Amino acid sequence: MALSEQSSALDGVLAEVSLGFRNQRHFDELEERVDGICVAARAAFRSARP
């Protein structure tokens, strides 16, 4: 995925975080999503596909 797609995905997670964590599982799920976003963003950055 391109960097712009990862930016959009991160915006979605941040919007959800702004509503607060429902429980530990919710926190863990969001943390996992952010980790995936970071991995994909790094790959897009390295492939120079902004």
Secondary structure, 3 states (H helix, E strand, C coil): CCHHHHHHHHHHHHHHHHCCCCCHHHHHHHHHHHHHHHHHHHHHHHCCCC
